[in-house]
Amino acid sequence: MPEDERIRVGRLRWPVLIARRNQMPDQTGTGIVTSFDGMAKVRADVQAVGAMTYWGTMQTDSPAVTHRIFMRWTDAIPNTHAIFRTTRRNDGSLRWEQFRVRRWKELGGRKRFVCIECELEQQGTDNQIDATE
């Protein structure tokens, strides 16, 4: 099914952070240390993909696409970037999600909106990352 090309600005309700992922070898032994820099705050619409899309990506050797993130036009976001979303739960605690960028595409050919296909990489309930502030 083709993408809905009629993105409305009112749908962009979630504040998200776009950050570049830097990975370096751990100085103390084996492992990788990941840091994030170059953060930019934007508004986005975060939607989980349907079951057919998810299973379609699982049938190939490519990584699974679990979410689509729609936002205003931005230059191409490479797969070295991550997107963070923080939501406040009813009890006041924060829930954060980290998405790995898999694919970036322009919608409608007018440089107004983009769709970023992502994989949910991590989620947690601590106060590490707060995209709402």
C-alpha positions as CSV (number, residue, x, y, z in Angstrom):
1,M,0.0,0.0,0.0
2,P,1.5,3.4,-0.9
3,E,2.4,5.9,1.8
4,D,-0.1,8.6,2.8
5,E,1.4,11.7,1.1
6,R,-0.9,14.0,3.0
7,I,1.1,14.7,6.2
8,R,-0.4,17.5,8.3
9,V,1.7,19.6,10.6
10,G,-0.7,18.9,13.4
11,R,0.3,15.3,13.4
12,L,3.8,16.2,14.4
13,R,3.1,16.0,18.1
14,W,6.2,14.2,19.6
15,P,9.4,16.1,20.4
16,V,12.3,13.9,19.4
17,L,16.0,14.2,19.4
18,I,18.2,13.3,16.4
19,A,21.7,12.4,17.3
20,R,24.8,11.1,15.6
21,R,26.1,7.9,17.0
22,N,29.8,7.6,17.6
23,Q,31.3,4.2,18.5
24,M,34.8,3.7,19.7
25,P,36.7,0.7,21.2
26,D,36.6,0.5,25.0
27,Q,39.9,1.6,26.5
28,T,39.7,-0.8,29.4
29,G,39.2,-4.1,27.5
30,T,36.9,-5.6,24.9
31,G,33.8,-3.8,23.9
32,I,32.5,-0.7,22.3
33,V,31.7,2.6,23.9
34,T,28.8,4.5,22.2
35,S,28.3,8.2,22.6
36,F,25.8,10.6,20.9
37,D,26.5,14.1,19.8
38,G,25.2,16.7,17.4
39,M,21.7,16.5,18.8
40,A,18.8,18.4,17.2
41,K,15.3,18.7,18.6
42,V,12.4,18.4,16.1
43,R,8.7,17.6,16.2
44,A,7.7,14.3,14.6
45,D,4.9,11.7,14.2
46,V,6.0,8.3,15.5
47,Q,4.0,5.3,14.2
48,A,4.5,1.6,14.6
49,V,4.4,-0.2,11.2
50,G,1.7,-2.7,10.5
51,A,2.2,-6.5,10.8
52,M,2.6,-7.1,7.1
53,T,5.4,-4.5,6.8
54,Y,7.1,-5.9,9.9
55,W,7.0,-9.5,8.7
56,G,8.0,-8.4,5.2
57,T,11.2,-7.0,6.5
58,M,11.8,-10.0,8.7
59,Q,11.7,-12.3,5.6
60,T,14.7,-10.6,4.0
61,D,18.2,-10.3,5.4
62,S,17.7,-6.6,6.1
63,P,17.1,-5.4,9.6
64,A,13.5,-5.2,10.8
65,V,11.6,-1.9,10.4
66,T,9.4,-1.4,13.5
67,H,8.5,2.3,13.3
68,R,8.0,5.1,10.8
69,I,8.8,8.6,11.9
70,F,7.4,11.5,9.9
71,M,8.9,15.0,10.3
72,R,9.5,18.2,8.5
73,W,12.1,18.2,5.7
74,T,15.6,17.7,6.8
75,D,18.6,16.6,4.8
76,A,19.2,12.9,4.5
77,I,19.8,11.3,7.8
78,P,22.3,8.4,7.5
79,N,22.0,5.2,9.4
80,T,24.8,6.3,11.8
81,H,22.1,8.4,13.5
82,A,19.6,7.6,16.2
83,I,16.3,9.1,17.1
84,F,15.1,9.4,20.8
85,R,11.6,9.9,22.0
86,T,10.6,10.5,25.6
87,T,7.0,10.2,26.9
88,R,5.7,11.0,30.4
89,R,3.6,8.2,31.9
90,N,0.6,8.6,34.1
91,D,2.7,8.2,37.3
92,G,5.0,11.0,36.2
93,S,8.0,8.8,35.3
94,L,9.6,9.0,31.9
95,R,9.7,6.3,29.3
96,W,12.3,6.7,26.5
97,E,12.8,4.9,23.2
98,Q,15.9,4.8,21.0
99,F,15.4,4.1,17.3
100,R,18.1,3.2,14.8
101,V,17.7,4.9,11.4
102,R,17.3,2.3,8.6
103,R,16.1,4.4,5.7
104,W,15.2,8.0,4.9
105,K,12.8,9.0,2.1
106,E,11.2,12.2,0.9
107,L,7.4,12.3,0.7
108,G,5.6,13.9,-2.3
109,G,8.7,15.2,-4.0
110,R,8.3,18.7,-2.6
111,K,10.9,18.9,0.2
112,R,8.3,19.4,2.8
113,F,8.1,16.1,4.8
114,V,10.3,13.0,5.2
115,C,9.6,9.5,6.4
116,I,12.3,7.8,8.3
117,E,12.0,4.0,8.7
118,C,13.5,2.9,12.0
119,E,14.1,-0.1,14.2
120,L,13.3,0.2,17.9
121,E,16.7,-0.5,19.4
122,Q,16.3,0.2,23.1
123,Q,13.7,1.4,25.6
124,G,13.8,2.2,29.2
125,T,12.1,4.0,32.1
126,D,15.0,5.8,33.7
127,N,15.7,9.6,33.3
128,Q,18.7,9.2,31.1
129,I,17.3,11.0,28.0
130,D,14.6,13.6,28.1
131,A,13.4,14.9,24.8
132,T,10.5,16.8,26.3
133,E,12.6,19.6,27.8
